[in-house]
Amino acid sequence: MKAPGKTRIAVEGRSRSPVVSRELWSGLVRFNRTQAGPLRYSRIVLSARNAKGKLLGGLILQSYWRESYIELLWLSARARGTGIGSGLIEEAERRARTRGSRLIHLNTFSFQAPGFYEKQGYRRFGAMSGSPKGHSRHFYVKRLRRAG
């Protein structure tokens, strides 16, 4: 693909992609720090397991500056409706508050769990329809009260 001047835009091959990806992230993080201060980035993986250690579900929480983001929440079919999801959300929110996050946000598809997040106190602030076809993506946020 052509770009202005003599710049060339290319798709990175499988072997170079991880290296270039790290360089891109490093560049963005350096820029962000100059604009908004240290990220204080952390990523926590929470899991829910049965007595035999089998994975029933989990949550990935990213935190930076004074906010946190639920990257994903997944529960096995057997674990849905048992309170495990609420427990994972509560633990994520507790950890977010402890680190000083003032808000927590996430997105979910219409065929996933918008109603679940609303029951947990999340407020929808946006949506995109038609992706995937016949469905929509919903964006949620929740203000967190201080820990303690």
Number of C-alpha atoms within 10 A of each C-alpha: 7 9 8 7 6 7 9 9 10 8 8 12 9 8 8 10 12 12 11 13 12 11 12 11 11 12 11 11 15 13 12 13 13 9 9 9 11 13 14 11 13 12 14 13 12 15 17 18 13 10 6 6 8 10 14 18 21 20 21 17 24 19 23 17 17 16 19 29 21 19 16 14 18 17 18 10 9 9 17 14 11 9 9 18 23 16 12 21 19 13 14 23 24 17 17 25 22 12 19 19 23 16 18 23 19 19 21 18 17 17 10 12 13 19 10 13 20 14 10 13 12 19 16 17 10 11 14 12 13 9 11 11 7 9 13 15 18 19 17 19 20 19 16 17 13 13 13 5
